[in-house]
Amino acid sequence: MHEWQKKFDNLRSQFLERSQERLEALRVLIEHLPGRENDMNLLKEVRQLFHWCAGSGGVYGFEEVTKCGLSGEEICDRSISEGLIAPAD
């Protein structure tokens, strides 16, 4: 096995380990959204985790993770642009 393949496999394993933690964080944040729809900081945290899924998923060969991440980002962005989430002062 080439050295680059070993490094990539190691990074992919780290991605999988971190994914569990980040997906759990995303689940918890989403659970806190009802009643806090105007909390821009909370929405930014949710969007950032979706963004991580969108970018990292494709790098490590998880295209479905990328698709879900992009969808989540789009929903967050649309919520802001359509005024569903009021920007914080």
C-alpha positions as CSV (number, residue, x, y, z in Angstrom):
1,M,0.0,0.0,0.0
2,H,1.3,3.4,-0.9
3,E,2.2,5.8,1.9
4,W,-0.4,8.4,0.7
5,Q,-3.1,5.7,0.8
6,K,-2.2,4.9,4.5
7,K,-2.4,8.6,5.3
8,F,-5.7,8.9,3.5
9,D,-7.2,5.8,5.3
10,N,-6.0,7.3,8.6
11,L,-7.7,10.6,7.9
12,R,-10.9,8.8,6.7
13,S,-11.0,6.9,10.0
14,Q,-10.5,10.1,12.0
15,F,-13.4,11.7,9.9
16,L,-15.7,8.8,10.8
17,E,-14.8,9.1,14.5
18,R,-15.4,12.9,14.5
19,S,-18.6,12.5,12.5
20,Q,-20.4,10.7,15.3
21,E,-19.6,13.6,17.7
22,R,-20.5,16.3,15.2
23,L,-23.7,14.6,14.1
24,E,-24.8,14.3,17.7
25,A,-24.0,18.0,18.2
26,L,-26.1,18.8,15.2
27,R,-29.0,16.7,16.5
28,V,-28.9,18.5,19.8
29,L,-28.7,21.9,18.2
30,I,-31.7,21.1,15.9
31,E,-33.7,19.9,18.9
32,H,-33.1,23.4,20.5
33,L,-34.3,25.3,17.4
34,P,-38.1,25.2,18.2
35,G,-38.8,28.3,20.2
36,R,-35.5,29.8,19.4
37,E,-36.0,30.4,15.7
38,N,-34.7,33.9,15.9
39,D,-31.4,32.8,17.6
40,M,-28.9,33.7,14.9
41,N,-25.9,32.2,16.8
42,L,-27.7,28.9,17.1
43,L,-28.6,28.9,13.4
44,K,-25.0,29.7,12.5
45,E,-23.8,26.7,14.6
46,V,-26.3,24.4,12.8
47,R,-25.2,25.8,9.4
48,Q,-21.5,25.3,10.2
49,L,-22.1,21.7,11.0
50,F,-24.0,21.1,7.8
51,H,-21.2,22.9,6.0
52,W,-18.7,20.5,7.5
53,C,-20.8,17.6,6.4
54,A,-21.1,19.0,2.9
55,G,-17.3,19.5,2.5
56,S,-15.8,16.6,4.3
57,G,-18.3,14.0,3.2
58,G,-17.2,14.3,-0.4
59,V,-13.5,14.3,0.4
60,Y,-13.8,11.0,2.1
61,G,-16.2,9.3,-0.4
62,F,-19.5,9.8,1.4
63,E,-21.5,11.5,-1.3
64,E,-24.8,11.1,0.6
65,V,-23.4,13.0,3.5
66,T,-22.4,15.7,1.1
67,K,-25.9,15.9,-0.3
68,C,-27.5,16.1,3.2
69,G,-25.0,18.7,4.3
70,L,-25.7,20.9,1.2
71,S,-29.4,20.6,1.8
72,G,-29.0,21.6,5.4
73,E,-26.9,24.6,4.4
74,E,-29.5,25.6,1.8
75,I,-32.3,25.5,4.4
76,C,-30.3,27.6,6.8
77,D,-29.4,30.1,4.2
78,R,-33.0,30.3,2.9
79,S,-34.3,30.8,6.4
80,I,-32.0,33.8,6.8
81,S,-32.6,35.3,3.3
82,E,-36.4,34.9,3.5
83,G,-36.5,36.5,6.9
84,L,-37.6,33.4,8.7
85,I,-34.7,34.0,11.0
86,A,-34.3,37.6,12.1
87,P,-30.7,38.7,12.1
88,A,-29.4,39.5,15.6
89,D,-28.8,43.2,16.3
